[in-house]
Amino acid sequence: MDRNIKLAYVIGTLRNSWFWLGVWILFYLSITNYAGIGIVESTLFFTAIILEVPTGAIADMLGKRISK
């Protein structure tokens, strides 16, 4: 059990440390420039924000119906 807790901390740290970001930027630079990277990333960010609010509201409504 103690080993699993330590392993969970290691996996969580590695997953959230963003080592992949350097590779991600190099990949984007092979097909576009820094401005293009900014446009793509900002589009993804704002799309996620816009879609999270309605889906959260829908999940809340459905969750209330199912739990009753």
Beta strands, then each sheet from edge to edge (+ up, - down):
end
